[in-house]
Amino acid sequence: MYRHGSEPDPRFSLANERTFLAWIRTSLALLAAGVALEGLALPLQPQLRLAAAIVLIVLGLAAPLQAWRGWARDERAMRQGRPLPSPTLAAPLTIGTTAAGLLVLAGLLLR
């Protein structure tokens, strides 16, 4: 990657790194939420609580893939003077997080 194109402005590379770290923090939060949801045995309908926890944990495992892939794609695009690509897992993470929230809500209402 570093052999292709020209060196971008360091501010852009550092911003790209901060975005990478934000995805990592998101991953940790999703994993923690999934583990806590099941580990704390909250008063939710058990099957829905487990489903929501699994969704959150799977999303937490997918977020680092987005972090790495997004960082590499953005760095490559900056070095080659191309527009930055959009994150590929943003929509699935949004849909999955919404689904987990709806599962928790249903679990509260059906207990």
C-alpha positions as CSV (number, residue, x, y, z in Angstrom):
1,M,0.0,0.0,0.0
2,Y,2.7,2.5,0.9
3,R,4.5,1.8,-2.4
4,H,1.7,3.1,-4.5
5,G,0.7,6.7,-5.1
6,S,2.0,9.7,-3.2
7,E,2.1,10.5,0.5
8,P,-1.1,12.1,1.6
9,D,-1.3,15.0,4.0
10,P,-0.5,13.6,7.5
11,R,-3.8,15.1,8.9
12,F,-5.8,12.9,6.5
13,S,-3.8,9.8,7.4
14,L,-4.3,10.5,11.1
15,A,-8.0,11.1,10.6
16,N,-8.2,7.8,8.9
17,E,-6.5,6.2,11.8
18,R,-8.9,7.8,14.2
19,T,-11.8,6.4,12.2
20,F,-10.2,2.9,12.4
21,L,-10.0,3.3,16.2
22,A,-13.6,4.4,16.3
23,W,-14.7,1.2,14.6
24,I,-12.6,-0.7,17.1
25,R,-14.4,1.1,20.0
26,T,-17.7,0.3,18.3
27,S,-16.7,-3.3,18.1
28,L,-15.8,-3.4,21.8
29,A,-19.1,-1.7,22.8
30,L,-21.1,-4.2,20.7
31,L,-19.3,-7.2,22.2
32,A,-19.7,-5.8,25.7
33,A,-23.4,-5.1,25.1
34,G,-24.0,-8.6,23.8
35,V,-22.1,-10.3,26.7
36,A,-23.8,-8.0,29.3
37,L,-27.3,-8.6,27.8
38,E,-27.0,-12.4,28.3
39,G,-24.6,-12.4,31.3
40,L,-26.7,-10.1,33.5
41,A,-29.8,-12.2,32.9
42,L,-32.0,-9.1,32.6
43,P,-35.7,-9.6,33.0
44,L,-36.4,-10.2,29.3
45,Q,-38.1,-13.0,27.4
46,P,-35.1,-15.5,27.4
47,Q,-35.1,-16.5,23.7
48,L,-35.3,-12.9,22.6
49,R,-32.6,-11.8,25.0
50,L,-30.3,-14.6,23.6
51,A,-31.1,-13.6,20.0
52,A,-30.3,-9.9,20.7
53,A,-27.1,-10.9,22.5
54,I,-26.0,-13.1,19.5
55,V,-26.8,-10.3,17.0
56,L,-24.7,-7.8,19.0
57,I,-21.8,-10.2,19.4
58,V,-21.8,-11.1,15.7
59,L,-21.8,-7.3,14.9
60,G,-19.0,-6.8,17.3
61,L,-17.0,-9.4,15.5
62,A,-17.7,-7.8,12.1
63,A,-16.8,-4.3,13.1
64,P,-13.0,-4.9,13.2
65,L,-13.2,-6.3,9.7
66,Q,-14.8,-3.0,8.6
67,A,-12.1,-1.1,10.6
68,W,-9.2,-2.8,8.8
69,R,-10.8,-2.9,5.4
70,G,-12.0,0.7,5.6
71,W,-8.6,1.9,6.8
72,A,-6.8,0.2,3.9
73,R,-9.3,1.3,1.3
74,D,-9.3,4.9,2.4
75,E,-5.5,5.0,2.7
76,R,-5.1,3.6,-0.8
77,A,-7.7,6.0,-2.2
78,M,-5.9,9.0,-0.6
79,R,-2.6,7.9,-2.0
80,Q,-4.0,7.6,-5.5
81,G,-6.0,10.8,-5.4
82,R,-9.4,9.0,-5.7
83,P,-12.6,9.7,-3.8
84,L,-13.0,7.9,-0.5
85,P,-15.2,4.8,-0.6
86,S,-18.1,4.4,1.7
87,P,-18.0,1.9,4.5
88,T,-19.2,-1.5,3.4
89,L,-20.5,-2.7,6.7
90,A,-22.3,0.5,7.8
91,A,-25.7,-0.6,6.6
92,P,-25.5,-4.2,8.0
93,L,-24.3,-2.7,11.3
94,T,-27.2,-0.3,11.4
95,I,-29.8,-2.9,10.5
96,G,-28.3,-5.4,13.0
97,T,-28.2,-2.9,15.8
98,T,-31.8,-1.9,15.1
99,A,-32.8,-5.5,15.0
100,A,-31.1,-6.1,18.4
101,G,-32.9,-3.1,19.8
102,L,-36.2,-4.4,18.6
103,L,-35.5,-7.8,20.0
104,V,-34.8,-6.3,23.4
105,L,-38.0,-4.2,23.2
106,A,-40.0,-7.3,22.3
107,G,-38.4,-9.1,25.1
108,L,-39.4,-6.4,27.6
109,L,-43.0,-6.4,26.3
110,L,-43.4,-10.2,26.3
111,R,-41.9,-11.0,29.7
